[in-house]
Every structure is written in structure tokens, then in C-alpha cells.
Amino acid sequence: MYGLVVVLVVAVMITFAYLLPTVIAWAREHPSGISIAVIDAFLGWTLIGYVIALAWSMSAIRLEDWR
């Protein structure tokens, strides 16, 4: 039973880390949040796709884009 709990906790942590760019974009209400989520979901397994989505999610949000 203890092993199953450890596996589930690790799986949740890995999933959260994988979706971190999407979570950041959502929390910041990024105007390109859907695009970031798509890049993260389909290319996040590659290091390049993950870094691009992460950098994009933390990029500056211009006021005119936010409205």
C-alpha cells in the first residue's frame, strides 16, 4: 500500500512539472494561454518544446494584449 501512495505522489508531481508552463500562463492570465497549453501538451515532452512554453508563459504581458 505504501508503494502505491509513493507512485501516485510521484506521478502527480511529474504531471504538475510537465504542465508547469500551462499553470503559469493560466495563473498570470496570459493572452496566449491556450497556445502555450497546446505547445506544452504536444511538444512538452521534448526539452525544446518545454523550454519554449516555459519562457513564453513567463514573458511580459503588454497591457493592450491583456484587455
Secondary structure, DSSP 8 states (H G I E B T S, - for coil): -HHHHHHHHHHHHHHHHHTHHHHHHHHTT-TTHHHHHHHHHHHTTSHHHHHHHHHHHTS---HHHH-
